[in-house]
Amino acid sequence: MTTDKTRVETMAGTRGARAQDMKLEVTVIPVSDVDRAKRFYGGLGWRLDADFPVGDSFRVVQFTPPGSPASVHFGIGITSAAPGSASGNYLIVSDIEAARAELVSLGADVSDVFHRAGPGQPAIAGRDPEGRSYVSFATFKDPDGNGWLLQEITGRFPGRVDGNTAFASVADLAAALRRAAAAHGEHEKREGGKHDENWPDWYAEYMVAEHAGKELPL
C-alpha cells in the first residue's frame, strides 16, 4: 500500500532527475464568430494550420503567430469560456516599436508603446529608455475583446532558458546578430581598433550569454 510518506520520499528521491519535457503547444481563446476571428488572425499574417469542422457542433481552427512554437485554437465546442474573456496572452517580440507598426499596418488597433519601471508599477509612455528586456509593452484586442500583450525581450533572465541557444524566427536571429555586431564594434574600439580575426567566436559567446541572461563579454 502506498502511503503519503512513501509518495513524498519517492518525489524527494527523484527531484534531482531531469523532468520530462512539457512544451506548451496550444492555448484556447473563446470567440463568438469563428469566421470573423479567422479573418482577423489571418489578416495579421498568422499561419493557418487547420480548420476542422465536424457537423454543426464542433469546429477547431488553429493559427500560429510568426516565429512562435505555440499556437492558438478557437472554434465551436472547444471551450465553455465566454467570448472575449481571454486576457494576458503574451506575444514576445525583439523590437516592440517595429512589431507595433507592423500590426497597425495590418489593421490591428494597437495601443501606444509603454513601459514600467518595475513589476506592478504604473505605465509610463514610450519604450523603456534603457532598452531593458521585459519592461516595454503594447496591447491589442481581437474583435471579441480577447486581449494580447506585446512584450519586448532581447535577453532572458538567468534560469529562463536551457543550455541550447535557439531563436524562434529569422527576425529574432537577425536582431541578435545586430546587437552582437554593435557590441563587437565597441569591443574592437577598446582593443585599439584592431580587426578581431576571432569575431565569430566573440559573436557566439555574446549571443549565448545574452540568451541565457549571463554577464556579457566586453
C-alpha positions as CSV (number, residue, x, y, z in Angstrom):
1,M,0.0,0.0,0.0
2,T,1.4,3.4,-1.0
3,T,1.3,6.0,1.8
4,D,1.6,9.7,1.7
5,K,5.0,9.3,3.3
6,T,6.1,6.9,0.6
7,R,5.0,9.3,-2.1
8,V,6.9,12.2,-0.5
9,E,10.0,10.1,-0.2
10,T,9.7,9.0,-3.8
11,M,9.3,12.5,-5.0
12,A,12.3,13.7,-3.0
13,G,14.4,10.9,-4.4
14,T,13.6,11.8,-8.0
15,R,13.7,15.6,-7.5
16,G,17.2,15.8,-8.9
17,A,16.4,13.8,-12.1
18,R,15.6,15.6,-15.3
19,A,11.9,16.1,-15.8
20,Q,10.2,15.1,-19.0
21,D,9.8,18.0,-21.4
22,M,6.3,19.6,-21.3
23,K,6.2,22.1,-24.1
24,L,3.2,24.4,-24.3
25,E,1.6,23.6,-27.7
26,V,-1.7,25.4,-27.8
27,T,-3.8,28.0,-25.9
28,V,-7.5,28.3,-26.5
29,I,-9.3,31.6,-27.0
30,P,-13.1,31.9,-26.9
31,V,-14.8,33.7,-29.8
32,S,-18.4,34.3,-30.8
33,D,-17.9,34.3,-34.6
34,V,-15.4,31.8,-35.8
35,D,-15.2,33.1,-39.4
36,R,-14.7,36.7,-38.2
37,A,-11.9,35.6,-35.9
38,K,-10.4,33.6,-38.7
39,R,-10.3,36.7,-40.9
40,F,-8.8,38.8,-38.1
41,Y,-5.9,36.5,-37.3
42,G,-5.3,35.6,-40.9
43,G,-5.1,39.3,-41.6
44,L,-2.3,39.7,-39.0
45,G,-0.2,37.3,-41.0
46,W,-0.6,34.4,-38.6
47,R,-0.3,31.0,-40.3
48,L,-3.5,29.0,-40.7
49,D,-2.7,25.4,-39.7
50,A,-6.1,23.8,-39.6
51,D,-9.8,24.3,-39.9
52,F,-11.7,21.1,-38.9
53,P,-15.5,21.3,-38.8
54,V,-17.4,18.2,-37.6
55,G,-21.1,18.9,-38.2
56,D,-22.6,21.9,-36.6
57,S,-21.5,21.2,-33.0
58,F,-17.7,21.1,-33.3
59,R,-15.1,23.1,-35.2
60,V,-11.5,23.8,-34.4
61,V,-9.3,26.4,-36.1
62,Q,-5.6,26.6,-35.4
63,F,-3.4,29.7,-36.1
64,T,0.3,30.1,-35.3
65,P,1.9,33.6,-34.8
66,P,5.0,34.2,-36.9
67,G,8.0,32.5,-35.3
68,S,6.0,31.1,-32.4
69,P,6.5,27.4,-31.3
70,A,3.0,27.5,-29.8
71,S,-0.4,28.0,-31.5
72,V,-3.9,29.2,-30.7
73,H,-7.2,27.3,-31.1
74,F,-10.7,28.8,-31.4
75,G,-13.9,27.4,-32.8
76,I,-17.1,25.7,-31.7
77,G,-17.5,23.2,-28.9
78,I,-13.9,23.5,-27.6
79,T,-14.3,25.8,-24.6
80,S,-17.1,27.0,-22.3
81,A,-15.4,30.3,-21.6
82,A,-17.3,33.5,-22.5
83,P,-16.2,35.0,-25.8
84,G,-13.6,37.7,-25.3
85,S,-12.7,36.6,-21.8
86,A,-9.1,35.6,-22.6
87,S,-6.6,38.2,-21.5
88,G,-3.0,38.5,-20.7
89,N,-1.8,36.5,-23.7
90,Y,1.8,37.4,-24.2
91,L,3.4,37.8,-27.6
92,I,7.2,38.1,-27.3
93,V,9.0,40.4,-29.8
94,S,12.5,41.6,-30.2
95,D,11.6,45.1,-31.3
96,I,8.4,46.5,-29.7
97,E,8.1,49.5,-32.0
98,A,8.6,47.6,-35.2
99,A,6.1,44.9,-34.1
100,R,3.5,47.6,-33.2
101,A,4.0,49.3,-36.6
102,E,3.6,46.1,-38.4
103,L,0.4,45.2,-36.6
104,V,-1.1,48.6,-37.2
105,S,-0.3,48.4,-40.9
106,L,-2.3,45.1,-40.9
107,G,-5.3,46.7,-39.4
108,A,-5.0,46.0,-35.7
109,D,-5.9,48.7,-33.1
110,V,-2.7,48.6,-31.1
111,S,-2.0,50.8,-28.0
112,D,0.9,53.2,-27.9
113,V,4.1,51.6,-26.6
114,F,4.6,51.9,-22.8
115,H,7.0,50.7,-20.2
116,R,7.0,50.1,-16.4
117,A,9.8,51.0,-14.0
118,G,9.2,47.7,-12.3
119,P,6.7,44.9,-11.7
120,G,3.3,46.4,-10.7
121,Q,4.5,49.9,-11.3
122,P,2.3,52.4,-13.3
123,A,2.6,52.5,-17.1
124,I,4.9,55.2,-18.5
125,A,4.5,56.4,-22.1
126,G,7.1,55.2,-24.6
127,R,9.6,52.4,-24.8
128,D,12.0,51.9,-21.9
129,P,14.7,54.5,-22.5
130,E,17.4,52.0,-21.3
131,G,16.1,49.3,-23.7
132,R,15.8,46.7,-20.9
133,S,14.2,43.4,-21.6
134,Y,10.7,42.6,-20.1
135,V,9.6,46.2,-19.4
136,S,8.3,47.6,-22.7
137,F,4.8,46.7,-23.9
138,A,1.9,47.4,-26.2
139,T,-1.6,45.8,-26.3
140,F,-4.3,45.0,-28.7
141,K,-7.6,43.0,-28.9
142,D,-9.3,40.8,-31.4
143,P,-12.9,41.5,-32.5
144,D,-14.3,39.7,-29.4
145,G,-12.1,41.5,-27.0
146,N,-9.6,38.8,-26.2
147,G,-6.5,40.7,-25.1
148,W,-2.9,40.3,-26.4
149,L,0.1,41.9,-24.8
150,L,3.3,42.5,-26.8
151,Q,6.4,42.4,-24.6
152,E,9.9,43.2,-25.8
153,I,12.5,40.7,-24.7
154,T,16.1,40.8,-26.1
155,G,17.8,38.8,-23.3
156,R,16.4,36.3,-20.9
157,F,16.8,36.3,-17.1
158,P,19.2,33.6,-15.8
159,G,17.4,30.2,-15.5
160,R,14.8,31.1,-18.0
161,V,16.5,29.2,-20.8
162,D,18.2,25.9,-21.0
163,G,21.7,25.2,-22.4
164,N,20.5,25.5,-26.0
165,T,20.5,28.9,-27.7
166,A,17.6,28.8,-30.1
167,F,15.7,31.6,-31.9
168,A,12.0,31.5,-32.7
169,S,12.4,33.2,-36.1
170,V,14.8,34.6,-38.7
171,A,13.9,38.1,-37.4
172,D,14.9,37.2,-33.9
173,L,18.2,35.7,-35.0
174,A,19.0,38.8,-37.2
175,A,18.2,41.1,-34.3
176,A,20.6,39.1,-32.0
177,L,23.3,39.3,-34.7
178,R,22.9,43.1,-35.0
179,R,23.2,43.5,-31.2
180,A,26.3,41.3,-31.2
181,A,27.7,43.3,-34.1
182,A,27.2,46.6,-32.3
183,A,28.7,45.2,-29.1
184,H,31.7,43.8,-31.0
185,G,32.3,47.1,-32.6
186,E,32.7,48.6,-29.2
187,H,34.9,45.7,-28.2
188,E,37.2,46.4,-31.2
189,K,37.4,50.1,-30.2
190,R,38.5,49.2,-26.7
191,E,41.2,47.0,-28.3
192,G,42.6,49.9,-30.2
193,G,40.6,49.5,-33.4
194,K,42.4,46.3,-34.5
195,H,40.4,43.9,-36.6
196,D,39.4,40.8,-34.5
197,E,40.0,37.7,-36.5
198,N,38.2,35.6,-34.0
199,W,35.0,37.7,-34.3
200,P,32.8,34.6,-34.9
201,D,33.9,33.1,-31.5
202,W,33.2,36.5,-29.8
203,Y,29.7,36.8,-31.5
204,A,28.9,33.2,-30.4
205,E,29.9,33.9,-26.8
206,Y,28.0,37.2,-26.7
207,M,24.8,35.7,-28.2
208,V,24.8,32.6,-25.9
209,A,25.4,34.8,-22.8
210,E,22.7,37.3,-23.8
211,H,20.2,34.5,-24.4
212,A,20.9,32.9,-21.1
213,G,20.9,36.2,-19.2
214,K,24.5,35.9,-18.1
215,E,27.2,38.5,-18.0
216,L,28.1,39.8,-21.5
217,P,31.7,39.8,-22.8
218,L,33.5,43.1,-23.2
